């Protein structure tokens, strides 16, 4: 009789451990694709880049411009960037909002707002837009102009 009670207790404990393990496993799988492990990514200078889910005002300087980041799920994050830098790329790199690799055409942006996508591995990339139109210049060679809206969108 005591052996039966011991087996029931052991079965109950094992079931509870399994339930807890399943709960932890399913909450860890948030359904996001790409390299969005955790809430940060390494910037081009090796520093951690935190995901800014609320947006807001970033930086200090004489120049200001709006930046919209649209992730793969279509969620938009609005920023107001303040800087003394000459180009959009320099301003965003300095603030840790973008990171990537230098290529023959300039900076290939792989990380925006802490979310990394690489076309070679993910099949999608960060596209740069000026006033809602696909940019004809790279982010690192785009001069900051008053009244222009800049954005990054996953494509």
C-alpha positions as CSV (number, residue, x, y, z in Angstrom):
1,X,0.0,0.0,0.0
2,X,2.8,2.4,0.9
3,X,4.5,1.7,-2.4
4,X,1.4,2.7,-4.4
5,X,1.2,5.9,-2.5
6,X,4.9,6.6,-3.2
7,X,4.4,6.0,-6.9
8,X,1.4,8.4,-7.0
9,X,3.4,11.1,-5.2
10,X,6.3,10.7,-7.6
11,X,4.0,10.8,-10.6
12,X,2.3,13.9,-9.3
13,X,5.7,15.6,-8.7
14,X,6.9,14.6,-12.2
15,X,3.7,16.0,-13.7
16,X,4.1,19.3,-12.0
17,X,7.8,19.6,-13.1
18,X,6.7,18.8,-16.7
19,X,3.9,21.5,-16.5
20,X,6.3,24.1,-15.2
21,X,8.9,23.2,-17.9
22,X,6.3,23.5,-20.6
23,X,5.1,26.8,-19.3
24,X,8.6,28.2,-19.3
25,X,9.3,26.9,-22.7
26,X,6.1,28.3,-24.3
27,X,6.6,31.8,-22.7
28,X,10.1,31.9,-24.1
29,X,8.9,31.3,-27.6
30,X,7.3,34.7,-28.6
31,X,6.8,34.0,-32.3
32,X,9.2,36.6,-33.5
33,X,11.5,35.8,-36.4
34,X,14.9,37.1,-37.2
35,X,17.7,37.5,-34.7
36,X,15.6,39.2,-32.0
37,X,16.9,37.2,-29.0
38,X,16.3,39.1,-25.9
39,X,15.8,42.8,-25.9
40,X,19.2,44.0,-27.1
41,X,21.7,43.5,-29.8
42,X,25.4,44.5,-30.3
43,X,26.0,47.7,-32.1
44,X,28.8,48.4,-34.6
45,X,31.0,49.6,-31.7
46,X,30.3,46.5,-29.6
47,X,28.0,48.2,-27.2
48,X,24.6,46.8,-26.3
49,X,21.7,48.4,-28.2
50,X,18.4,48.3,-26.2
51,X,15.1,48.1,-28.0
52,X,13.1,51.3,-27.5
53,X,9.5,50.1,-27.7
54,X,8.1,53.5,-26.7
55,X,10.1,55.7,-29.0
56,X,10.5,59.3,-27.8
57,X,13.1,62.0,-28.0
58,X,16.7,60.9,-28.3
59,X,19.9,62.8,-28.5
60,X,21.0,66.5,-28.2
61,X,21.8,69.0,-30.8
62,X,20.7,71.8,-33.1
63,X,19.2,69.6,-35.8
64,X,16.0,67.5,-35.3
65,X,14.2,65.0,-37.4
66,X,11.5,62.4,-37.1
67,X,12.4,58.7,-37.4
68,X,9.8,55.9,-37.7
69,X,10.8,52.2,-37.3
70,X,8.4,49.6,-38.7
71,X,9.2,46.1,-37.6
72,X,8.3,42.8,-39.4
73,X,4.8,42.7,-37.7
74,X,4.0,46.2,-38.8
75,X,4.5,47.8,-35.3
76,X,5.6,51.4,-35.6
77,X,7.9,53.2,-33.1
78,X,8.3,56.9,-33.5
79,X,11.4,58.8,-32.5
80,X,12.4,62.5,-32.5
81,X,16.2,62.6,-33.1
82,X,18.3,65.6,-32.0
83,X,21.9,65.8,-33.2
84,X,24.8,67.9,-34.4
85,X,25.8,65.3,-37.0
86,X,25.6,66.0,-40.7
87,X,24.1,62.7,-41.9
88,X,21.1,60.6,-40.8
89,X,23.4,57.5,-40.5
90,X,26.0,59.3,-38.3
91,X,23.2,60.5,-36.0
92,X,21.5,57.2,-35.7
93,X,24.8,55.3,-35.2
94,X,25.9,57.7,-32.5
95,X,22.6,57.1,-30.6
96,X,22.9,53.3,-31.1
97,X,19.7,53.0,-33.1
98,X,21.3,51.4,-36.1
99,X,24.3,49.2,-36.7
100,X,25.6,47.2,-39.7
101,X,28.6,46.5,-41.9
102,X,30.5,48.8,-44.2
103,X,30.3,47.6,-47.8
104,X,31.1,49.0,-51.2
105,X,27.9,51.0,-51.2
106,X,28.2,52.3,-47.7
107,X,26.7,51.1,-44.5
108,X,24.6,47.9,-44.9
109,X,22.2,48.4,-41.9
110,X,21.4,45.0,-40.3
111,X,20.2,46.2,-36.9
112,X,17.6,48.9,-36.2
113,X,16.3,49.7,-32.7
114,X,17.9,46.5,-31.4
115,X,16.3,44.2,-34.0
116,X,18.6,42.4,-36.4
117,X,17.7,41.2,-39.9
118,X,20.1,40.1,-42.5
119,X,18.9,39.3,-46.0
120,X,21.4,36.4,-46.4
121,X,20.1,34.6,-43.4
122,X,16.5,35.9,-42.8
123,X,15.4,36.7,-46.4
124,X,14.3,40.2,-45.2
125,X,16.3,43.4,-44.7
126,X,15.9,47.0,-43.3
127,X,14.9,49.4,-46.1
128,X,15.5,53.1,-45.6
129,X,12.8,55.6,-46.6
130,X,12.8,59.4,-47.0
131,X,9.3,61.0,-46.9
132,X,7.6,57.7,-47.5
133,X,9.7,56.9,-50.6
134,X,12.4,54.3,-50.9
135,X,15.7,56.2,-50.5
136,X,18.0,56.8,-53.4
137,X,20.9,57.3,-51.1
138,X,22.3,55.2,-48.3
139,X,21.6,56.3,-44.7
140,X,25.2,57.1,-44.1
141,X,25.3,59.5,-47.1
142,X,21.9,61.1,-46.5
143,X,22.2,64.7,-45.3
144,X,19.8,65.7,-42.6
145,X,17.3,68.2,-44.1
146,X,14.7,70.1,-42.1
147,X,11.1,68.9,-42.8
148,X,12.1,65.5,-44.1
149,X,10.8,62.3,-42.4
150,X,13.1,59.3,-42.3
151,X,12.1,55.7,-41.6
152,X,13.3,52.1,-41.6
153,X,11.0,49.3,-42.5
154,X,11.5,45.5,-42.8
155,X,11.1,44.2,-46.3
